[in-house]
Amino acid sequence: MKQDYMKEIENAKRENKDLLIQKNEYLKSLDNLKSQFKHLLNTTDSYNDQMKGANVLNGTSAIINKNDYLNIIFVYLLFLASICLDIFLAMVFHIIHNSYNKFYEQKLLYSIQLPRNIKVNLPKSNKDINLKQQRQIFNSESKKQNKKSNDDKLLEFIKSNLENDNRTIKSVRKITQDTNLSKYQISKYLSELMNKGLIIKENQRLVLNQD
């Protein structure tokens, strides 16, 4: 008889433990529902705030009467002003971006110096001397490193980066977009080409030296 009581007590304890676990699960589920409900309220409030502005514009707002044309026009003006401000800021950013690119190209252009021993636009009587100097410089450079592959790269660089007139070198920004070369590598190529006298500055642009 005593064993039956003990067994009933153990069963009761086990049931109480299960009920406690189930209770905790229900409480946890209730907390989740409260959190979801709170999030839903916040989302609804945010949506209502957005709809208030739209309701003012279409004349169905509870804040401004649909016959209050003065305030409705004022809201429309604020709306148009915000759009104009966005457009203005986008234009300013675009102008600043383009100005920075042009400034960098000009800085790069002026940073490349013509070698002192190369003369440009010489009289016809000195062309042979100038060509001889160019060949000497070219041969001197070729002895310092593996010049054949480098010259091929330079020639290919010139060939693929000429404007439609087949004389003017493209801008650094356009070369970067077309070739995915870094500005440092482009500057290096242009510097080498000028050192060899193959390109010159003319009207703030780099062009092929046709002399």
C-alpha positions in Angstrom: 0.0 0.0 0.0 2.8 2.4 0.9 4.6 1.6 -2.4 1.4 2.5 -4.3 1.3 5.9 -2.5 5.0 6.5 -3.3 4.4 5.6 -6.9 1.5 8.0 -7.1 3.6 10.7 -5.5 6.4 10.1 -8.1 3.8 10.2 -10.9 2.4 13.5 -9.5 5.9 15.0 -9.3 6.6 14.0 -12.9 3.3 15.4 -14.1 4.0 18.7 -12.2 7.4 18.9 -13.8 5.9 18.3 -17.3 3.3 20.9 -16.6 6.0 23.4 -15.5 7.9 22.9 -18.7 4.7 23.3 -20.7 3.9 26.5 -18.7 7.4 27.9 -19.5 6.9 27.1 -23.2 3.5 28.9 -23.2 5.1 31.9 -21.4 7.9 32.0 -24.0 5.5 31.7 -26.8 3.4 34.6 -25.3 6.6 36.7 -25.1 7.2 36.1 -28.8 3.7 37.1 -29.6 4.1 40.3 -27.6 7.3 41.1 -29.4 5.7 40.4 -32.8 2.7 42.5 -31.9 4.9 45.4 -30.8 6.9 45.2 -34.0 3.6 45.2 -35.9 2.5 48.3 -34.0 5.7 50.1 -34.9 5.4 49.1 -38.5 1.8 50.3 -38.6 2.8 53.6 -37.0 5.5 54.1 -39.5 3.1 53.3 -42.4 0.5 55.7 -40.9 3.1 58.4 -40.7 3.9 57.9 -44.4 0.3 57.8 -45.3 -0.4 61.1 -43.5 1.8 62.9 -46.0 0.1 61.2 -48.9 -3.3 61.9 -47.4 -2.4 65.6 -47.2 -1.5 65.7 -50.8 -4.6 64.0 -52.0 -6.9 66.0 -49.7 -8.0 63.1 -47.4 -6.0 64.0 -44.4 -7.6 64.3 -40.9 -5.0 66.9 -40.0 -5.6 69.4 -42.9 -9.1 69.9 -44.2 -9.5 69.1 -47.9 -10.9 72.6 -48.4 -7.9 74.2 -46.8 -6.2 74.9 -50.1 -3.6 77.2 -48.7 -2.1 74.6 -46.4 -2.4 71.9 -49.1 -0.5 74.1 -51.6 2.1 74.8 -48.9 2.6 71.0 -48.4 2.9 70.5 -52.2 5.6 73.2 -52.3 7.5 71.5 -49.5 7.3 68.2 -51.4 8.5 69.8 -54.7 11.3 71.6 -52.7 12.5 68.3 -51.3 12.6 66.8 -54.8 14.5 69.8 -56.1 16.9 69.6 -53.2 17.6 65.9 -54.0 18.2 66.8 -57.7 20.5 69.7 -56.8 22.6 67.6 -54.4 22.9 64.9 -57.1 24.1 67.5 -59.6 26.6 69.0 -57.1 28.0 65.6 -56.4 28.3 64.9 -60.1 30.0 68.2 -60.8 32.4 67.7 -57.9 33.2 64.2 -59.2 33.9 65.4 -62.7 35.9 68.3 -61.5 38.1 66.0 -59.4 38.7 63.7 -62.4 39.6 66.7 -64.6 41.9 68.1 -61.9 43.6 64.8 -61.6 44.1 64.5 -65.4 45.6 68.0 -65.5 47.8 67.3 -62.6 49.0 64.1 -64.3 49.5 65.9 -67.6 51.7 68.6 -66.0 53.6 66.1 -63.8 54.9 64.4 -66.9 58.0 66.4 -68.0 59.5 66.3 -71.5 63.2 65.2 -71.4 65.6 68.1 -71.8 67.5 66.3 -74.6 64.5 65.9 -76.8 63.4 68.9 -79.0 59.9 69.2 -80.3 58.8 71.1 -83.4 62.3 71.7 -84.7 62.9 73.2 -88.1 63.1 70.8 -91.0 66.8 71.1 -91.2 67.2 69.6 -87.7 64.8 66.7 -88.1 67.6 64.2 -88.8 69.4 65.2 -85.6 66.2 64.9 -83.6 65.5 61.4 -85.1 69.0 60.4 -84.3 68.6 61.5 -80.7 65.3 59.6 -80.4 66.9 56.4 -81.7 69.8 56.8 -79.2 67.4 57.2 -76.3 65.3 54.3 -77.5 68.4 52.0 -77.9 69.7 53.1 -74.5 66.5 52.2 -72.8 66.3 48.9 -74.5 69.6 47.9 -73.0 68.5 48.4 -69.4 65.6 45.9 -69.4 63.7 43.6 -71.6 62.7 46.3 -74.0 61.1 44.3 -76.7 58.1 43.2 -74.7 57.8 46.6 -73.1 57.9 48.4 -76.5 55.2 46.1 -77.8 53.1 47.0 -74.8 53.7 50.7 -75.4 52.8 50.4 -79.1 49.7 48.4 -78.3 48.8 51.0 -75.6 49.1 53.8 -78.2 47.2 51.9 -80.9 44.3 51.1 -78.6 44.0 54.5 -76.9 43.8 57.0 -79.8 40.8 59.3 -80.5 39.0 59.2 -83.8 41.6 61.5 -85.3 44.2 58.8 -84.8 46.6 61.3 -83.2 45.2 62.5 -79.9 45.6 60.3 -76.9 42.4 59.6 -74.9 41.9 61.1 -71.5 43.2 59.2 -68.5 39.7 58.6 -67.2 38.6 57.2 -70.6 41.6 54.9 -70.8 40.9 53.7 -67.3 37.3 52.9 -68.2 38.3 51.2 -71.5 41.3 49.2 -70.3 40.8 48.8 -66.5 44.4 49.9 -66.1 45.3 51.7 -62.9 46.1 55.5 -63.1 49.6 54.7 -62.0 50.2 52.3 -64.8 48.7 54.7 -67.4 50.9 57.5 -66.0 53.9 55.3 -66.3 53.1 54.4 -70.0 52.5 58.1 -70.9 55.8 59.1 -69.2 57.7 56.4 -71.1 56.2 57.5 -74.4 57.1 61.1 -73.7 60.6 60.1 -72.7 61.0 58.4 -76.1 59.5 61.5 -77.8 56.7 59.5 -79.3 54.0 61.8 -77.8 54.0 65.5 -77.0 51.8 68.1 -75.3 49.7 70.1 -77.6 46.8 72.4 -76.6 46.7 70.8 -73.1 46.4 67.3 -74.7 48.8 64.5 -75.4 49.2 63.8 -79.1 51.5 61.7 -81.3 54.7 63.4 -82.3 54.5 63.4 -86.1 57.9 65.2 -86.6 
